[in-house]
Amino acid sequence: MANNIFQDIQNNKVGLLELVSKADSFGWWKEEDEASQKEGNPKISDQIKNAIESDKLTIGVIGQMKCGKSTFLNAFVFGKEVLPAATTPMTAALTVITYGNSEKLTAEFYTADEWQEQLNASALDIEEFKDDPVQSSKIKAAKDLVAQSKRLGDQLNGLLGKTQSDSLDKLVEYVGAEGRYVSITKSVNIEYPADYLKGVEIVDTPGFNDPIQSREERTKEFLKRADAVLMMLYANQPFSKEDNAILFDNVRKCG
């Protein structure tokens, strides 16, 4: 199904490009072209073609933690298991999937300021916030992140604020429960050499109940420019109050 949907997008682009070429051959933009070229700008038809070719369809996939987003995308986009299922809130990095000439991932790590926020949160006493499930969840996640970061040793400070490229088969090291870099991974960009992904950007988002604020904010930023959003629901509770909040509070406020 996915290939057919994405192929339709490509076919529509080809059709539009052919229409632009045909209109240009009929001299539709003759006067505009003369004015444009006097100012040193490309022909109108070339500007339109560039806009069509560079345009991306952005599809967001949203839902609560562990609702099946990664499992769905493995079937929808790859046809095999590429994205590991997030087992805890801290392993759910925002993941962007798009076309590339070869399989590659690029990870973005937390900045020094963002990491300091986690250190501050991890120092709090979770018992003091036992009546606040959101805050206690954030504190627990921060403690887990800091504990996981010990495997990086002296490398940690040198990685903060950096990006790192790697082969796709190392993805689990960045988003898997026991991954070496999971404690500091903020987002991951995946390039995949499938023609049907040309002109398409698919965003696998952390849940809106993500305890890491910076990741949740990044999710909202992507949704502001999304062309389509797919919402995953738990099969055993089709529409909960948390789902209602995601749809009518978070998504609606994204614009």
Backbone hydrogen bonds, N-H to C=O, Kabsch-Sander energy under -0.5 kcal/mol:
donor,donor_aa,acceptor,acceptor_aa,energy
5,I,1,M,-2.3
6,F,2,A,-2.9
7,Q,3,N,-2.5
8,D,4,N,-2.0
9,I,5,I,-1.5
10,Q,6,F,-1.9
11,N,7,Q,-2.6
12,N,8,D,-2.4
13,K,9,I,-2.0
14,V,10,Q,-2.2
15,G,11,N,-2.3
16,L,12,N,-2.3
17,L,13,K,-2.5
18,E,14,V,-2.1
19,L,15,G,-1.9
20,V,16,L,-2.2
21,S,17,L,-2.2
22,K,18,E,-2.2
23,A,19,L,-2.6
24,D,20,V,-2.4
25,S,21,S,-2.0
26,F,22,K,-1.1
27,G,24,D,-1.6
28,W,23,A,-2.0
30,K,27,G,-1.4
33,D,29,W,-3.1
34,E,30,K,-1.9
35,A,31,E,-1.9
36,S,32,E,-2.7
37,Q,33,D,-3.0
38,K,34,E,-1.5
39,E,35,A,-1.1
40,G,37,Q,-1.3
41,N,36,S,-2.6
47,Q,43,K,-2.2
48,I,44,I,-2.4
49,K,45,S,-2.5
50,N,46,D,-2.5
51,A,47,Q,-2.0
52,I,48,I,-2.4
53,E,49,K,-2.8
54,S,50,N,-2.2
55,D,51,A,-1.0
57,L,199,G,-2.8
58,T,56,K,-0.7
59,I,57,L,-0.6
59,I,201,E,-2.8
60,G,58,T,-0.5
60,G,228,A,-2.7
61,V,203,V,-2.5
62,I,60,G,-0.5
62,I,230,L,-2.8
67,C,64,Q,-1.2
72,F,68,G,-2.5
73,L,69,K,-2.4
74,N,70,S,-2.2
75,A,71,T,-1.4
76,F,72,F,-3.0
77,V,73,L,-2.9
78,F,73,L,-1.2
79,G,74,N,-2.3
80,K,74,N,-1.2
82,V,80,K,-0.9
91,T,88,T,-1.3
92,A,89,P,-1.2
93,A,91,T,-1.4
94,L,186,K,-1.2
95,T,204,D,-2.7
96,V,188,V,-2.8
97,I,202,I,-3.4
98,T,190,I,-2.5
99,Y,197,L,-0.7
99,Y,200,V,-0.5
100,G,192,Y,-1.1
104,K,191,E,-1.9
105,L,166,D,-2.6
106,T,189,N,-2.3
107,A,164,Q,-3.1
108,E,187,S,-2.9
109,F,107,A,-0.5
109,F,162,K,-2.6
110,Y,184,I,-2.5
115,W,111,T,-2.4
116,Q,112,A,-2.0
117,E,113,D,-1.6
118,Q,114,E,-1.4
119,L,115,W,-2.2
120,N,116,Q,-2.6
121,A,117,E,-2.3
122,S,118,Q,-2.5
123,A,119,L,-1.0
123,A,120,N,-0.5
124,L,121,A,-1.4
126,I,124,L,-0.7
128,E,125,D,-1.4
129,F,126,I,-1.3
130,K,127,E,-1.2
132,D,129,F,-2.1
136,S,132,D,-2.7
137,S,133,P,-1.7
138,K,134,V,-1.8
139,I,135,Q,-2.3
140,K,136,S,-2.3
141,A,137,S,-2.3
142,A,138,K,-2.4
143,K,139,I,-2.4
144,D,140,K,-2.3
145,L,141,A,-2.7
146,V,142,A,-2.6
147,A,143,K,-2.2
148,Q,144,D,-2.7
149,S,145,L,-2.1
150,K,146,V,-0.6
150,K,147,A,-1.0
151,R,148,Q,-1.6
152,L,149,S,-2.0
153,G,149,S,-0.6
153,G,150,K,-0.9
155,Q,152,L,-2.1
156,L,153,G,-1.1
158,G,155,Q,-0.5
159,L,155,Q,-1.0
159,L,156,L,-1.5
160,L,156,L,-1.3
161,G,110,Y,-2.8
162,K,159,L,-2.1
164,Q,107,A,-2.3
166,D,105,L,-2.6
170,K,167,S,-2.1
171,L,168,L,-1.9
173,E,170,K,-1.8
174,Y,171,L,-2.1
175,V,171,L,-1.7
176,G,172,V,-1.9
179,G,176,G,-1.8
181,Y,173,E,-2.8
182,V,173,E,-0.6
182,V,179,G,-0.5
184,I,181,Y,-1.6
185,T,181,Y,-0.8
186,K,108,E,-3.1
186,K,184,I,-0.5
187,S,108,E,-1.5
188,V,94,L,-2.8
189,N,106,T,-2.8
190,I,96,V,-3.8
190,I,188,V,-0.5
191,E,104,K,-3.1
191,E,189,N,-0.5
192,Y,98,T,-2.1
194,A,192,Y,-2.2
197,L,194,A,-2.5
198,K,195,D,-1.8
200,V,197,L,-2.1
201,E,57,L,-3.0
202,I,97,I,-2.7
203,V,59,I,-3.0
204,D,95,T,-3.3
204,D,202,I,-0.6
205,T,61,V,-1.9
205,T,203,V,-0.8
208,F,63,G,-0.5
210,D,207,G,-1.5
213,Q,211,P,-0.9
215,R,212,I,-0.7
216,E,212,I,-1.8
217,E,213,Q,-2.5
218,R,214,S,-1.6
219,T,215,R,-2.1
220,K,216,E,-2.0
221,E,217,E,-2.0
222,F,218,R,-2.1
223,L,219,T,-2.1
224,K,220,K,-1.4
225,R,221,E,-0.6
225,R,222,F,-1.1
226,A,223,L,-0.8
227,D,58,T,-2.5
228,A,58,T,-1.7
230,L,60,G,-3.2
231,M,229,V,-0.5
232,M,62,I,-2.8
232,M,230,L,-0.5
237,Q,234,Y,-0.8
244,N,240,S,-2.3
245,A,241,K,-2.0
246,I,242,E,-2.1
247,L,243,D,-2.4
248,F,244,N,-2.8
249,D,245,A,-1.8
250,N,245,A,-2.0
251,V,246,I,-3.0
252,R,247,L,-0.9
253,K,249,D,-1.5
254,C,250,N,-0.8
254,C,251,V,-1.0
255,G,251,V,-0.5
255,G,252,R,-1.1
